[in-house]
Amino acid sequence: MKILLAACNAKYIHSNLAVYDLQAYASEYTDHIILKEYTINQQKDDIMRDIYLEHPDVVCVSCYIWNISFVKELMADLAKILPDVDFWAGGPEVSYDAEKFLSENPEFTGVMVGEGEETFQELSGYYVKKNPEKLENITGICYRDGEKIIHNGWRQIMDLSSIPFIYKDLSEFKNRIIYYESSRGCPFSCSYCLSSVDKKLRFRDIEMVKKELQFFIDHKVPQVKFVDRTFNCKHDHAMAIWKYINDHDNGVTNFHFEISADLLREEELQEMSTMRPGLIQLEIGVQSTNPDTIKAIHRTMDFEKLKGIVDRIHSFGNIHQHLDLIAGLPYEDYDSFRNSFNDVYALKPQQLQLGFLKVLKGSHMMEMCREYGIVYKNREPYEVLSTKWLDYDHVLKLKNVENMVEVYYNSGQFQKTLEYAESFFPDAFSIYEGLGIFYMEKGYGDVSHTRMRRYEILLEYLETVPGISRAEVADRMILDLYLRENLKSRPGFAGDQKPYEKLVWDYRKRAHVPKNAHVEVFGNGRALYFDYNRKDPLDNNAYVEDVTEQIFNRIK
């Protein structure tokens, strides 16, 4: 008996924590379980051939908003060439409408609904040992019985500490993001999120967590991404983990957490202030700063408190902060979203994620679609098209803003240029709004551009803004470029360095400047030394020193 457990991930760098948990929990059937990971970027024919050649008796596949259409098409064809194989689906994309899914996808035998570890273990026992003897004895499944579709009900939630540690052999996860779970569930009731459906919040035993984190630390794993929905919802649990990784820091491993910033206490902030730059990074969901919107989505957030804490963390200079906004929420029109954007932008996070509402099956937001006038795509990821407050024209404008923010802000490659440009616009949002319109008017929007071409387009755009100095913009762009790398070829807008060549060369000899470092004299006469051996772990920029005096006054 061969049970093939398949995961179709978004990208190769992602490992699928859920399927590894299933395999580990059903360890007594290890000899019968084959785990396969694919990506939705692979050819379906290649995946189909690979699964077929394993000659499985059962195929189980996890379903999410990023892979459901891919999975349905793949399994429909597999069922034609493996007619005697049972196909099972699991995951959030099929759990909340299992009967409908089975009625529309006849190639599937059944669906595992909800948490899958115990259900998959029993299902494996049914196929391998006929223990249990019948599907009707397994809780947490919906399945076919002849022409009938039978739902056995959702399984009771499990003890999180009973799940085995899956990362004993790290060779399977080379060059992959390591995902780790220290809690399940969420204490909040955000209407757009499936975590709000299950209110039973559970935590993995803290001593077990410490032991497992030490394994990552000992093996110098580059990044461990916690998938806990609100990591710091239990102060003692979060504090114990933050203190442990700080005390046992190996100088390499980075830990990523999704948190609610306004829940942080002074003790936690004090611990964070002592951490190595780059030890942790924080993802903070703001979503909106409109009070009516926050109330409508059942979210708990004190933005003024959040703002103070984000500023405080920013002052530490050692923690990457990633702040999220969602467009298309109730009571948020275009101008309201502009205000939310400006509020969050003013906090200067390292990343500002502008996402769009996704109406997920099983969420409260889906129930409210009629009241809120929410129209969304039929196909996953079920993204919003319009609402009572936001028409599709404005959605398209926000899509342009999202693209510009991703390219010009989140890349971190235009920071000095954007800082200069901000004072020439009524607000931060207007920069990206205008730039998005410029891209579309010039026909740049549907073209793939090199990094240098992005600079040229930004320069072209800023030249249309009254009061802006082209020379200052060009200097700022050169600064941004050299902060990231020692350019092999200089762009056309770069200043002429020939008048300073001898002075710079003399300085390099006197100061024993390494070959891979760079010295640039800018239009205002300031000379900067860029050291690429000392990069900032937060923004990856070179260490910069002002050497104007050393060059022009020949000071050592």
Summary of the structure (lengths in Angstrom):
residues: 556
radius of gyration: 26.9
end to end distance: 76.1
largest distance: 90.5
contacts: 1751
relative contact order: 0.06
helix: 44%
strand: 18%
